[in-house]
Amino acid sequence: MEVGLYGNTHGQSYRDEVNMFLHHTPVEEMDPVRVALTAERAGIHSIWYPDHVCMPFDSESFHTANQSGQRAYQRRHNMLDGAVVMGAVATQTTTLKLGTSVLIAPYRHPLSDARQFMTVDHLSGGRLMLGVGVGWMVEEFDAVGIEYEERNRRTEECIEIYKASWTGDLATFEGNYYSFRNVSQDPKPVQQDPHPPIVFGGNTIRGARRAARFCNGLYPLFLDSHVEPARFVHLQDEVKRELEAQGRSPSDFLMLCAASARITDADDPAAQAADRRTCTGTGEQILEDLAQFAAAGYSMVVCMLECPSGALSEQLDQIERFGAEVIPEARKLRPAGEWKPVT
C-alpha cells in the first residue's frame, strides 16, 4: 500500500469528533513547493490538490466531506489554484506524482482543462493522476454560470473530451453541452497507456457506475472521524458489475481513497482515546487502520493531515513522521481483491 498526501493549498485541516474544517491559512504557511519536496523525501507516493473557483460568502450546500453537511471552509478563504501549483511543483520534484482531489470538471471548458493537465504531465515527466468530480456547492455553480442540475452529464462529457484530446490525432466531439470538430490538442501527454490515469471522486452508486464507464479508478472520501474501511464495498461490487458489462477487468482499475489522519506520540490523548479516530494516533495505530483499508481493497490512502495549529511547521513535521514511522511498513501491506495496484 502507498500513502498519498492531500495538498494544503486550501488551508491546513483540523477537526472535531464529527466534522473536518480548513483554516483560512496565510499563503506563506502553505508553501506548496516546500511541502512537496518534504513529501518526496519522506516517500509519499503522490500529492493531491483540491479545486474551487471561488468561495461563496454564505452557503447552504451540503458539504459532502462532513457527515453533518457543515461546510469546512471559512467565509473568506485563501485558496491557491491546483493546476498552477502542480506546474510549480512538477519542476522541483522528480518522483512525486501529482493528482487533483478533485477537479470539478463542469466549472471550466474541458478543452482548457485538457491542455492545462497535459502541460502538468509534460512538466513532471509523466506523473499526472487526474481526479475528477461533479462538485457539490450550488452557490459556486451559480457564480460560474453553470446549472447545478447539469453537473453529472456535463462531467461525463468533460471526461470524454479529456480522453479525446489526449489520444486522438484531431479531437471531435458532439454532445449536449460541448461541440467541436477537428481541433488540435498537441502535444499529447507523456503518459500514453493510452492516457494519464483518470479516477472519479465519488461515494455513491451513480458515481461508481460513472467511474467504471468513463475512468480508470474510483476515489471515495472517508473524511469523517470514525470510519469503517469496508463502508463502500457495495460501490466496489457496482464497479465490478459495470466493468464486466464492458468486458473490462478489475485488474485494470484503481481503487484509491482519502482519509483524515494525524500521527501522535503514545501519551497523546488522541492515541489513548477509547474511541480513537481513524488513522489517528501512533505510527503503529495508524498502520492498523491502513491494514483495514488494504483489506477493503485500497492500494493507496491519500491522507489529509490534521494540523490544528494551522502552522506550516506542523504540516512538515507530520509528513516527516509519516515518512519515518508509517510509510516503510505501509508498503508491506498487500491490498485484497483483484484491483490494479497503484504504481
C-alpha positions as CSV (number, residue, x, y, z in Angstrom):
1,M,0.0,0.0,0.0
2,E,1.1,3.5,-0.8
3,V,0.4,6.7,1.2
4,G,-0.6,9.9,-0.6
5,L,-0.9,13.4,0.7
6,Y,-3.9,15.8,0.4
7,G,-2.4,19.2,-0.5
8,N,-2.8,22.1,1.9
9,T,-3.4,24.7,-0.8
10,H,-6.9,25.3,0.6
11,G,-5.6,25.6,4.1
12,Q,-4.4,23.3,6.9
13,S,-7.0,20.9,8.2
14,Y,-8.3,20.3,11.7
15,R,-11.4,18.5,13.0
16,D,-13.7,17.8,15.9
17,E,-15.3,14.4,16.6
18,V,-17.7,14.7,13.6
19,N,-16.5,17.3,11.1
20,M,-13.4,18.3,9.2
21,F,-12.5,22.0,8.8
22,L,-10.0,24.1,6.9
23,H,-8.1,27.0,8.3
24,H,-8.0,30.3,6.4
25,T,-4.3,29.8,6.0
26,P,-1.8,32.5,5.0
27,V,-0.1,31.6,1.8
28,E,3.3,31.6,3.4
29,E,2.0,28.9,5.8
30,M,1.1,26.8,2.7
31,D,4.4,27.0,0.9
32,P,3.3,24.2,-1.6
33,V,6.8,23.6,-3.1
34,R,8.4,23.1,0.2
35,V,5.6,20.8,1.3
36,A,6.0,18.8,-1.9
37,L,9.8,18.5,-1.5
38,T,9.3,17.3,2.1
39,A,6.7,14.8,0.9
40,E,9.0,13.4,-1.8
41,R,11.9,13.0,0.7
42,A,9.5,11.2,3.1
43,G,8.5,8.6,0.5
44,I,5.0,10.0,-0.1
45,H,3.6,8.5,-3.3
46,S,1.6,11.5,-4.6
47,I,0.2,14.8,-3.6
48,W,-3.4,15.7,-4.4
49,Y,-4.7,19.2,-4.8
50,P,-8.3,20.4,-4.2
51,D,-10.3,22.6,-6.5
52,H,-12.6,25.5,-6.2
53,V,-13.0,28.6,-8.3
54,C,-14.4,30.9,-5.6
55,M,-15.9,30.7,-2.1
56,P,-19.4,32.0,-1.7
57,F,-19.6,34.1,1.5
58,D,-22.8,32.3,2.5
59,S,-23.7,28.7,1.5
60,E,-26.4,26.3,2.5
61,S,-25.0,23.5,0.3
62,F,-24.4,20.1,1.9
63,H,-20.6,19.6,2.3
64,T,-20.1,16.0,1.1
65,A,-16.9,15.6,3.2
66,N,-18.7,16.0,6.5
67,Q,-21.3,13.7,8.0
68,S,-23.4,16.7,9.2
69,G,-23.1,18.5,5.8
70,Q,-21.5,21.5,7.6
71,R,-19.1,23.3,5.3
72,A,-15.4,23.0,6.0
73,Y,-14.4,26.4,4.5
74,Q,-14.4,29.8,6.1
75,R,-16.4,32.7,4.6
76,R,-13.2,34.4,3.4
77,H,-10.8,31.6,2.5
78,N,-7.3,31.6,0.9
79,M,-7.2,29.0,-2.0
80,L,-4.4,28.5,-4.4
81,D,-5.1,27.2,-7.9
82,G,-4.3,23.5,-8.2
83,A,-3.1,23.4,-11.8
84,V,-0.7,26.4,-11.3
85,V,0.7,24.9,-8.1
86,M,1.1,21.5,-9.8
87,G,3.2,23.1,-12.6
88,A,5.5,24.7,-10.0
89,V,5.8,21.5,-8.0
90,A,6.5,19.5,-11.2
91,T,9.6,21.5,-11.9
92,Q,11.1,21.0,-8.4
93,T,10.3,17.3,-7.8
94,T,11.4,14.1,-9.6
95,T,9.3,11.1,-8.3
96,L,6.3,12.6,-6.5
97,K,3.1,12.0,-8.6
98,L,0.7,14.9,-8.9
99,G,-3.1,14.5,-8.5
100,T,-6.3,16.5,-8.2
101,S,-8.7,15.9,-5.4
102,V,-10.7,16.5,-7.2
103,L,-11.0,18.7,-10.3
104,I,-14.6,19.9,-10.5
105,A,-15.0,19.2,-14.2
106,P,-18.0,21.4,-15.1
107,Y,-16.5,24.6,-13.9
108,R,-14.3,25.2,-16.9
109,H,-14.3,24.3,-20.6
110,P,-12.8,20.7,-20.9
111,L,-10.5,21.7,-23.8
112,S,-8.9,24.2,-21.5
113,D,-8.5,21.6,-18.7
114,A,-7.2,19.0,-21.1
115,R,-4.4,21.4,-22.1
116,Q,-3.6,22.5,-18.6
117,F,-3.2,19.0,-17.3
118,M,-1.4,17.8,-20.4
119,T,1.1,20.5,-19.5
120,V,1.4,19.2,-16.0
121,D,2.1,15.8,-17.3
122,H,4.9,17.1,-19.5
123,L,6.5,19.3,-16.9
124,S,6.5,16.4,-14.5
125,G,7.8,13.9,-17.0
126,G,4.6,11.8,-16.9
127,R,3.5,12.0,-13.2
128,L,-0.1,13.3,-13.5
129,M,-3.0,11.5,-11.9
130,L,-6.3,13.3,-12.7
131,G,-9.0,13.1,-10.1
132,V,-12.4,14.3,-11.4
133,G,-15.7,15.1,-9.7
134,V,-19.0,16.7,-10.3
135,G,-19.0,19.3,-7.5
136,W,-21.4,20.0,-4.6
137,M,-21.7,23.7,-3.9
138,V,-24.8,25.1,-5.5
139,E,-23.7,28.7,-5.0
140,E,-20.4,28.2,-6.7
141,F,-22.1,26.8,-9.8
142,D,-24.3,29.9,-9.8
143,A,-21.2,32.1,-9.7
144,V,-19.6,30.4,-12.7
145,G,-22.9,30.4,-14.7
146,I,-23.4,26.6,-14.9
147,E,-26.7,24.9,-13.9
148,Y,-26.1,22.7,-10.9
149,E,-28.6,20.1,-12.2
150,E,-26.4,19.6,-15.3
151,R,-23.2,18.8,-13.4
152,N,-23.4,15.0,-13.8
153,R,-24.0,14.9,-17.5
154,R,-21.5,17.7,-18.1
155,T,-18.8,15.9,-16.2
156,E,-19.3,12.8,-18.3
157,E,-18.8,14.8,-21.5
158,C,-15.8,16.6,-20.0
159,I,-14.0,13.2,-19.3
160,E,-14.7,12.0,-22.8
161,I,-13.2,15.2,-24.1
162,Y,-10.1,14.9,-22.0
163,K,-9.5,11.4,-23.4
164,A,-10.3,12.5,-27.0
165,S,-7.9,15.4,-26.7
166,W,-5.1,13.3,-25.2
167,T,-5.3,10.3,-27.6
168,G,-6.8,11.4,-31.0
169,D,-4.9,12.9,-33.9
170,L,-7.6,15.5,-34.1
171,A,-10.3,15.9,-31.5
172,T,-14.0,15.9,-32.5
173,F,-16.9,15.8,-30.1
174,E,-20.7,16.2,-30.4
175,G,-22.6,16.4,-27.1
176,N,-25.4,18.1,-25.3
177,Y,-23.1,20.7,-23.8
178,Y,-19.9,20.8,-25.9
179,S,-19.4,20.5,-29.6
180,F,-16.4,20.9,-31.8
181,R,-14.7,19.3,-34.9
182,N,-11.1,18.6,-35.9
183,V,-9.3,20.7,-33.3
184,S,-5.6,20.1,-32.5
185,Q,-4.6,19.4,-28.9
186,D,-0.8,18.9,-29.1
187,P,1.5,17.7,-27.8
188,K,-0.1,14.6,-26.3
189,P,0.6,13.8,-22.7
190,V,3.8,11.9,-21.8
191,Q,1.7,9.0,-20.4
192,Q,0.2,7.1,-23.3
193,D,-1.4,4.0,-21.7
194,P,-3.5,5.3,-23.5
195,H,-3.5,8.5,-21.4
196,P,-2.8,9.7,-17.9
197,P,-5.0,7.8,-15.3
198,I,-8.4,9.4,-14.5
199,V,-10.0,8.5,-11.2
200,F,-13.5,9.5,-10.3
201,G,-14.1,11.0,-6.9
202,G,-17.5,9.7,-5.6
203,N,-19.2,8.0,-2.7
204,T,-22.5,7.0,-4.5
205,I,-23.8,4.2,-6.7
206,R,-24.1,6.6,-9.6
207,G,-20.6,7.7,-9.0
208,A,-19.3,4.2,-9.0
209,R,-21.0,3.5,-12.3
210,R,-19.6,6.7,-13.8
211,A,-16.1,5.7,-12.6
212,A,-16.4,2.3,-14.3
213,R,-17.8,3.7,-17.5
214,F,-15.6,6.6,-18.1
215,C,-12.5,6.4,-15.8
216,N,-9.6,4.2,-14.7
217,G,-10.4,4.2,-11.0
218,L,-12.6,5.1,-8.1
219,Y,-11.6,7.5,-5.3
220,P,-14.1,7.8,-2.4
221,L,-13.6,10.1,0.6
222,F,-13.5,8.8,4.2
223,L,-13.1,12.2,5.9
224,D,-15.3,11.7,8.9
225,S,-13.7,11.0,12.3
226,H,-14.7,7.3,12.7
227,V,-14.5,5.2,9.6
228,E,-15.3,1.6,8.7
229,P,-13.0,1.0,5.7
230,A,-15.4,-1.6,4.2
231,R,-18.2,1.0,4.1
232,F,-18.1,1.3,0.3
233,V,-17.8,-2.4,-0.6
234,H,-21.2,-2.1,-2.3
235,L,-19.6,0.6,-4.6
236,Q,-16.8,-1.9,-5.5
237,D,-19.4,-4.5,-6.3
238,E,-21.2,-2.0,-8.6
239,V,-17.9,-1.2,-10.3
240,K,-17.2,-4.9,-10.9
241,R,-20.7,-5.4,-12.5
242,E,-20.2,-2.4,-14.7
243,L,-16.7,-3.4,-15.8
244,E,-17.9,-6.9,-16.6
245,A,-20.6,-5.5,-18.8
246,Q,-17.9,-3.6,-20.7
247,G,-15.6,-6.6,-21.0
248,R,-13.1,-4.9,-18.7
249,S,-11.2,-6.4,-15.7
250,P,-10.9,-5.1,-12.2
251,S,-7.1,-5.8,-12.6
252,D,-7.1,-2.7,-14.9
253,F,-9.0,-0.5,-12.4
254,L,-7.5,1.5,-9.5
255,M,-9.2,1.5,-6.0
256,L,-7.9,4.6,-4.1
257,C,-9.4,6.6,-1.2
258,A,-8.8,9.6,1.0
259,A,-9.0,9.8,4.8
260,S,-8.2,12.3,7.6
261,A,-5.0,11.4,9.6
262,R,-2.7,12.6,12.3
263,I,0.3,11.0,13.9
264,T,1.0,11.5,17.6
265,D,3.1,10.2,20.5
266,A,1.8,7.3,22.5
267,D,1.0,9.6,25.5
268,D,-1.2,11.9,23.4
269,P,-4.9,11.8,24.3
270,A,-5.7,11.1,20.7
271,A,-3.7,7.9,20.8
272,Q,-5.1,6.9,24.2
273,A,-8.8,7.6,23.4
274,A,-11.1,4.6,23.8
275,D,-12.9,5.6,20.6
276,R,-9.8,6.6,18.7
277,R,-10.3,8.5,15.4
278,T,-9.4,6.6,12.3
279,C,-5.8,7.0,11.1
280,T,-5.0,9.0,14.3
281,G,-2.5,8.0,17.0
282,T,0.9,6.4,16.9
283,G,2.5,5.0,13.8
284,E,1.6,1.5,14.9
285,Q,-2.1,2.5,15.4
286,I,-2.2,4.2,12.0
287,L,-0.8,1.1,10.4
288,E,-3.5,-1.0,12.0
289,D,-6.1,1.3,10.3
290,L,-4.2,1.2,7.0
291,A,-4.2,-2.6,7.1
292,Q,-8.0,-2.4,7.3
293,F,-8.1,-0.2,4.2
294,A,-5.8,-2.7,2.4
295,A,-8.2,-5.5,3.4
296,A,-11.0,-3.5,1.9
297,G,-9.1,-3.4,-1.4
298,Y,-7.5,0.1,-1.4
299,S,-3.9,0.3,-2.7
300,M,-3.4,3.9,-1.6
301,V,-4.9,6.1,1.1
302,V,-4.5,9.9,0.5
303,C,-4.1,11.4,3.9
304,M,-5.4,14.8,4.8
305,L,-3.1,15.5,7.7
306,E,-4.7,17.3,10.6
307,C,-2.7,20.4,11.7
308,P,-4.7,22.2,14.4
309,S,-2.2,25.0,14.9
310,G,-2.5,26.0,11.2
311,A,1.3,26.3,11.0
312,L,3.5,25.0,8.2
313,S,5.9,23.6,10.7
314,E,3.2,21.2,12.0
315,Q,2.4,20.1,8.4
316,L,6.1,19.4,7.7
317,D,6.5,17.5,11.0
318,Q,3.5,15.3,10.2
319,I,4.9,14.5,6.8
320,E,8.3,13.6,8.2
321,R,6.9,11.5,10.9
322,F,4.7,9.6,8.4
323,G,7.9,9.0,6.3
324,A,9.8,7.6,9.3
325,E,7.1,5.8,11.2
326,V,4.4,4.7,8.7
327,I,5.4,4.5,5.1
328,P,8.0,1.8,5.2
329,E,5.7,-0.6,6.9
330,A,2.6,0.5,4.9
331,R,4.4,-0.6,1.7
332,K,4.4,-4.1,3.1
333,L,0.6,-4.2,3.2
334,R,-0.9,-6.1,0.2
335,P,-4.4,-4.9,-0.8
336,A,-7.1,-7.5,-1.1
337,G,-9.0,-8.2,-4.3
338,E,-8.2,-8.0,-8.0
339,W,-7.8,-4.3,-8.3
340,K,-4.9,-2.7,-10.2
341,P,-2.2,-1.7,-7.7
342,V,-1.1,2.0,-7.8
343,T,2.4,2.5,-9.1
